Structures are given as C-alpha cells and as structure tokens.
Amino acid sequence: MDQMNVGQTHRFQYLLRTYYNEPLKYILVRRLRLPLPLIGFLFAFMYFGVLLILHEVTGHASPSTLEDVLRVPSASSYYYPNVVAIVYDLIGNPLLLLMLIFFGLYIPQQIEQLEQSKLIQPISSSPKLIHRLVNRGASSRLLAQILLIFPLVVAAGATALGVILWPPTDTPGNYAVFLSFLGHYGQIAVFVQLTLLLLILNSYTLTPGLHLRHPDGCSGLAPFGRLGLVAYLYLFVLALKGAIGTIAGGTPLQQLIEQTVKSSAWIYSWVFFPIACFFIFDQLLYKPHCALRDLQRRYLLKAGTEWNRYHQRLSTSIIRSVEESQDLLSDRLELQFDDDLKLLEIWDKLNQDVGHMNIWPIPLRTLRVIAFFANPLIPILLPFIVETITNIIP
C-alpha cells in the first residue's frame, strides 16, 4: 500500500510541474529570482505606466479632472487614463498575472502540507479520469504539457479576435495588443491552475482528525481554506473586470456574440459566478467541513455513550457504598470516588470542547469576512454604481 502511495505521489509530480514550469514564473522567479512585490510593480508599470507614457507621447487626449477619469470613454472623446483603464490596466490584469506567479508557488505548497500531515491519501481505485491519468506516467506527462500549452493557444485566439474587431491604429494600440495577450494568458492560466487543483484533490480521500489545539485552529485543514480564498480572489477579479467591461460595451467576444444574436445574450454568462462560487465552496470548504463534522459527531456519540455508562456505574457504586456505610459523609467515601469524579469532570469538559470546536477549514471570523468582502457577485453591482455616478456628474 505504501509503495502504491509513493508511486502515485511521484506521478503527481508530473502534474505539479504545471505550476513549477509555468513560463512567466519560470522566467521571473526561477531565473531572475525577483520577489513578488517587485513583480507586481513591474506588471502594473508595464500595463498602466507604459501605456500612459505612450498616450502622452502620441498626443492623445488626457483627462483634466477626476470627473473625466470616472466617465466611461466614448469613440468621440477617447482619453487615457479612464475608469476602464484603471480597473483593467492598473488593477485587474496586473493582479491576475501576479496571482499566476503566486499560485504557482502557493498551491503546490498547500497540497504538500496536506500530504505531509497525512490529511489526504491517494485513492487506490477510482473511475475518475484524473486518477487514471495519474496512474499512467506517460499520460501524466502529456496532460502536464497540454495544460502548459492550452492557455497560450486560447490567449492567442482571443487576442486575434480582438485585433479583428478593434484593429490597432497607432503605437499605444499595437502595444495594447501585446498587453491584451498577456491578460488573456494570465486569466486562462490561472483558471487552468485552479481546475488542476480541484482535479488533484478529487484524486485523494480526506482523512481528517480531531486536533483541538492545532496551531491553525482548523484541525490541520487550513490549507483547504487558504486554497478557497485564492480561488475566490480569482473570481472576484474576473467579476470586477467583467462588470467594468459591461460598462465599456463588452469585450470583443461579447460584442461578437451581441452582433450575432442581436441581443445582450452574453450577460447570461454572469450565471457563471454564482455557480463557480457554490462549486468552490463545496469542494474546498464544505467537503472538508462535512468530513470533520462527521468525525466530530461519531466521537461525541461514542464518547457520550461511554461517559453515561461510566457515570451510571459510578452512581451505582456510590449508592451501594453509601448504603453500606454507617457515616453518609465519611472521609473514606470521599477519597474512594474522588479520582472517578475528577475523571468524569475532565471527560465532560473534553466533550464540550470537541462539541464547540471549529469544524470549518478556515477560522469562523475569517469565513464571515470573506463571505461579504470576497463575494465575486459584488462587482456585478458596479455597472449600476458607475451609471449612478455618471448621472450625477454634469
């Protein structure tokens, strides 16, 4: 059994190479050894700073007031920067690319932590496709190569579509084509990383234990919660970009769909966000919660039954001793059952601690915070907020 687990873990390394060998991470982290803060700054400057310089050099119109920045640019009065540029070039795309680098470092680390803690064990027999691929080294290598190439192909296709619909006419436009490719690549590559994460975790069986004093406060399951947080962050950025893109008239693909079906049918794609939220919640938060909750219930049921039996036997012994004793409050009776009474008290306290322990893979206070602030449905409201602001501004 141990040899099978070692062999499967070794084969999983082929899939984990998708995180290790991602091109941007390989160049910036493994070769140039740049820290993450500097990488984030470089992405933000490459998108927002360089474009701003190019627009200034070519004499494009610039906003003169904050009100101009908050207005959505139109074809008749285009300027840079604007609210779309701030969301896409200063926040959205740089953050996506930074997440791509960070996830490549972070996700394998969390999986390895779960493996080392023996909280997950490889499934020995499963009909799942990913498990079959993992059990065949050649298939694992092929899948890893496909997952590395797929984002590049999709990003190239999406960029080509954008060039067809919005042909560049000057130097900033040509540079924006390159940035568009990077943005599409980052978005798809992070999606592939998260999809691979879920596939890998579904090839393991969860084997949690009750650890009341574990440092993470979640019986060692905190890596699941952390992975859930990074997945929600990705959805939040996507929703933010989608909301602003809606204000600006839609992405090239959305415009193509609208021109084809003569309606805003692409808005129905927003259903992706609640579905993705529920799916990530189920896989990374609720599934570990259910496993730990079932373990807690089984423990409390067994411990409660044994506690009652012990308590009943002790009560019977005390009553018998009292009936046989001439002195109901004799010191002999108190000393005889003192250890038993202390044991019952400690046992009852332990059962209460187990009953009130955190059975979520994330601290409850943190869970309540992200349920509001990291909900990717919130940016969907941005079009209405921006519309209200533009109506107020004269």
C-alpha positions, 0 to 999 in steps of 0.5 A: 500500500505504501509503495502504491502511495509513493508511486502515485505521489511521484506521478503527481509530480508530473502534474505539479510541474504545471505550476513549477514550469509555468513560463512567466514564473519560470522566467521571473522567479526561477531565473531572475529570482525577483520577489513578488512585490517587485513583480507586481510593480513591474506588471502594473508599470508595464500595463498602466505606466507604459501605456500612459507614457505612450498616450502622452507621447502620441498626443492623445487626449488626457483627462483634466479632472477626476470627473473625466477619469470616472466617465466611461470613454466614448469613440468621440472623446477617447482619453487615457487614463479612464475608469476602464483603464484603471480597473483593467490596466492598473488593477485587474490584469496586473493582479491576475498575472501576479496571482499566476506567479503566486499560485504557482508557488502557493498551491503546490505548497498547500497540497504538500502540507496536506500530504505531509500531515497525512490529511489526504491519501491517494485513492487506490481505485477510482473511475475518475479520469484524473486518477487514471491519468495519474496512474499512467506516467506517460499520460501524466506527462502529456496532460502536464504539457497540454495544460502548459500549452492550452492557455497560450493557444486560447490567449492567442485566439482571443487576442486575434479576435480582438485585433479583428474587431478593434484593429490597432491604429497607432503605437499605444494600440499595437502595444495594447495588443501585446498587453491584451495577450498577456491578460488573456494568458494570465486569466486562462492560466490561472483558471487552468491552475485552479481546475488542476487543483480541484482535479488533484484533490478529487484524486485523494480521500480526506482523512481528517482528525480531531486536533483541538489545539492545532496551531491553525485552529482548523484541525490541520485543514487550513490549507483547504481554506487558504486554497478557497480564498485564492480561488475566490480572489480569482473570481472576484477579479474576473467579476470586477473586470467583467462588470467594468467591461459591461460598462465599456460595451463588452469585450470583443467576444461579447460584442461578437456574440451581441452582433450575432444574436442581436441581443445582450445574450452574453450577460447570461454568462454572469450565471457563471459566478454564482455557480463557480462560487457554490462549486468552490465552496463545496469542494474546498470548504464544505467537503472538508467541513462535512468530513470533520463534522462527521468525525466530530459527531461519531466521537461525541456519540461514542464518547457520550455513550461511554461517559453515561455508562461510566457515570451510571456505574459510578452512581451505582457504586456510590449508592451501594457504598453509601448504603453500606456505610454507617457515616453518609459523609465519611472521609473514606467515601470521599477519597474512594470516588474522588479520582472517578469524579475528577475523571468524569469532570475532565471527560465532560469538559473534553466533550464540550470542547470537541462539541464547540470546536471549529469544524470549518477549514478556515477560522469562523471570523475569517469565513464571515469576512470573506463571505461579504468582502470576497463575494465575486457577485459584488462587482456585478453591482458596479455597472449600476454604481458607475451609471449612478455616478455618471448621472450625477456628474454634469 
